Amino acid sequence: MADRLQTVFRHLGSGRPQQAISTIPVSAAAYQYSQPGCILSDEQRRFYDKNGFLVIKNLVSGDKIDKYKERFQKVCTGEVKIPGVIIMRDVAIAKSEFVPGEHAVTKIQDWMLDPVLFEYCCDPEILKYVEAFTGPDIAAMHTMIINKPPDPGLKTSRHPMHQDLHYFPFRPADRIVCSWTAMEKVDRSNGCLVVLPGSHTGELKQHDYPEWEGGVNKMYHGVRDYSPDHPRVHLEMEKGDTVFFHPILIHGSGMNRTKGFRKAISCHYASTQCHYIDVEGTTQENISDETLEIARKKFGGNIKISFKDVWRLRARLVKGQPGEIAE
Ligand SMILES: O=C(O)CCC(=O)C(=O)O
């Protein structure tokens, strides 16, 4: 309703509704980053607008998480094979010794064709929050389980501060959201997420590999410049707690100083009404080149594939109507 009124005012030529005649209640009109009439309370909408993230406690049950953990282990040992899945190994652990199973794996991604893990992306409890940001037509775009290993002493278990939009050739950013669920208790000792609240209102920045002595994991690009004085929030979460965050929010995660593996499962969602963009000549060219290099390794060197094609292959409709981004 508020959107429709805004459109009418625009057509009338004023661009902005005039206060004296506005009938829009403040709560329905004032938020930029979530949809009117969504599941979020006014307070939650206000919080997300201001900070760019929102934690929902206890959203995913322990049973579901245990099922995803078990599946992850089977993927790591090779007992379950998922077409197209990418298994990434820690830069330091993989070099130093032969480590079997899940212990050398930092991340599995692109598991959208696995019926068990994909249940996470279709979980109605999660989707009702996702819809608050994307609107009703939703595609799952990017799937990951992150298995942050105990740090081998080289600080390679850190994830540099970055903006997820760097990886995505689709827009608008405000119709994209990440859902990230802790698969066990996460805190500063095992490398919880760290966010810069409010950074989602800025621009997409240049990203590159950080110059870290111990090396950096593949594809772990970091933001080149952000103010070290910007306040940080460490998101300490219990198993099943889920954080939703905006793709321009600057975030990363710390070193895992424990002996256990810190696991999280996540999916990036976008409205199917989003559109693909050409990243040639933009700061995203470096990640596009690297993504295509990996795709050529996966599908064979001669394949003609674009950055958009890689994302078209990943995208799966999970709710509502298909669109340009997912058919
Ligand atoms: O789970 C983590 O440690 C960080 C994950 C993350 O930010 C990402 O993969 O984009």
The ligand as a MOL file (V3000), in Angstrom:
LIG
                    3D

  0  0  0     0  0            999 V3000
M  V30 BEGIN CTAB
M  V30 COUNTS 10 9 0 0 0
M  V30 BEGIN ATOM
M  V30 1 O 31.2650 -18.4210 8.2780 0
M  V30 2 C 32.2330 -17.6560 8.1900 0
M  V30 3 O 33.1980 -17.7670 8.8750 0
M  V30 4 C 32.1860 -16.4990 7.2130 0
M  V30 5 C 31.4000 -16.8340 6.0340 0
M  V30 6 C 31.2880 -15.7280 5.0660 0
M  V30 7 O 31.2530 -14.5890 5.4150 0
M  V30 8 C 31.2240 -16.0370 3.6610 0
M  V30 9 O 31.4960 -17.1850 3.2710 0
M  V30 10 O 30.9130 -15.1040 2.8840 0
M  V30 END ATOM
M  V30 BEGIN BOND
M  V30 1 2 1 2
M  V30 2 1 2 3
M  V30 3 1 2 4
M  V30 4 1 4 5
M  V30 5 1 5 6
M  V30 6 2 6 7
M  V30 7 1 6 8
M  V30 8 2 8 9
M  V30 9 1 8 10
M  V30 END BOND
M  V30 END CTAB
M  END
